[in-house]
Amino acid sequence: MAGLCWTYQDLAKYFDGSLCPASDLNPIIKQLLMTCHGSSVFGIGGHSVVLWISPGIAAKVALKQGDGRHRHEQELIANGTLHDRLSFVSKPRPVLQWMLQLSSAAACLEAIGYAHGDINPQNILFDAHDQLKLIDFDHSPKVGDDLNVGYEPYVRQHREILGGLYGIAGPVTEQFALGSVFWYTTRSSELYSELEGPDQVDRLLDGSLPTTDPQDPIDKIIGNCWNGYYPRIADLVDDISKISGGQTQTKKANPFSGWPKDPTLQEIGSYTQLALKQDALPILFSLC
């Protein structure tokens, strides 16, 4: 994929002596580049940087921590949410591709010590190329934090209090949410949607979940997610990758062949926005 292909050191050198010195850069940028093997700086805007994480994932990160002015998600709303797709829209459902995209985005956050904390079909949008985008990272908790916000049945309470209202943010809560999303994509109805509110809550409190077919690869993964089987979301990604046979990703033509030599900040911003508009980056999430 074309882009700057910069390391963190290259980025820091670029801003040396500018109005945004390296010492003021958002620490999440360094965490992502140092933690995610093979990642690099794809492009830079006036107040944000786009990081290439893997062939299917990119992150748009505010240059300065707490700067939430730049949001890409609003451009995607017209294409609908996963809930819309499963409820009203008659289109193909590449379930394995969706599973891999969502779990990969969660694994990327996990690699820098964060959980999404609110994975549900309303926070999953589609772009113009029908690729999934996981959004709403504004209040992502750190792994180990109490989890007090969520949308049932993508979170669950426990009879015995474990941390916050919905437990402790981390691989157990993330994979429970993902398992419930995977269930929805394969059944076209949400977990326990046939039950009244109090009955649904009781089932979740008791951890009484539907039986999944251990002979069906996707069902087995759903059951594993509900039972907190994976020590890391990265292990879930590995499991999905094995059954997908590497066929879940569709390669796209690169919208531009290269970047100007020694580009100015304005040129870098223009090329980055071109990539975003032409959707050269299949999964884009924002971190402030």
HUNORWO-V992199 format. One record per residue. RES is the residue in one letter. SS is DSSP state (2 for helix, 1 for strand, 0 for the rest). Layout:
res = [RES:RES]
ss = [SS:SS]
//
This chain:
res = [M:A:G:L:C:W:T:Y:Q:D:L:A:K:Y:F:D:G:S:L:C:P:A:S:D:L:N:P:I:I:K:Q:L:L:M:T:C:H:G:S:S:V:F:G:I:G:G:H:S:V:V:L:W:I:S:P:G:I:A:A:K:V:A:L:K:Q:G:D:G:R:H:R:H:E:Q:E:L:I:A:N:G:T:L:H:D:R:L:S:F:V:S:K:P:R:P:V:L:Q:W:M:L:Q:L:S:S:A:A:A:C:L:E:A:I:G:Y:A:H:G:D:I:N:P:Q:N:I:L:F:D:A:H:D:Q:L:K:L:I:D:F:D:H:S:P:K:V:G:D:D:L:N:V:G:Y:E:P:Y:V:R:Q:H:R:E:I:L:G:G:L:Y:G:I:A:G:P:V:T:E:Q:F:A:L:G:S:V:F:W:Y:T:T:R:S:S:E:L:Y:S:E:L:E:G:P:D:Q:V:D:R:L:L:D:G:S:L:P:T:T:D:P:Q:D:P:I:D:K:I:I:G:N:C:W:N:G:Y:Y:P:R:I:A:D:L:V:D:D:I:S:K:I:S:G:G:Q:T:Q:T:K:K:A:N:P:F:S:G:W:P:K:D:P:T:L:Q:E:I:G:S:Y:T:Q:L:A:L:K:Q:D:A:L:P:I:L:F:S:L:C]
ss = [0:0:0:0:0:1:0:2:2:2:2:2:2:2:2:0:0:0:0:0:0:2:2:2:0:0:2:2:2:2:2:2:2:2:2:0:0:0:0:1:1:1:1:1:0:0:0:1:1:1:1:1:1:1:0:0:1:1:1:1:1:1:0:0:0:0:0:0:0:0:0:0:2:2:2:2:2:2:2:0:1:2:2:2:2:2:2:0:0:0:0:0:0:0:2:2:2:2:2:2:2:2:2:2:2:2:2:2:2:2:2:0:0:1:0:0:0:0:0:0:2:2:2:1:1:1:0:0:0:0:0:1:1:1:0:0:0:0:0:0:0:1:0:0:0:1:0:0:0:0:0:0:0:0:0:0:0:0:0:0:0:0:0:1:0:0:1:1:0:0:2:2:2:2:2:2:2:2:2:2:2:2:2:2:2:2:2:0:0:0:0:0:0:0:0:0:2:2:2:2:2:2:2:2:2:2:0:0:0:0:0:0:0:0:0:0:2:2:2:2:2:2:2:2:2:2:0:0:0:0:0:0:2:2:2:2:2:2:2:2:2:2:2:2:0:0:0:0:0:0:0:0:0:0:0:0:0:0:0:0:0:0:0:0:2:2:2:2:2:2:2:2:2:2:2:2:2:0:0:0:0:0:0:1:1:1:1:0]
//
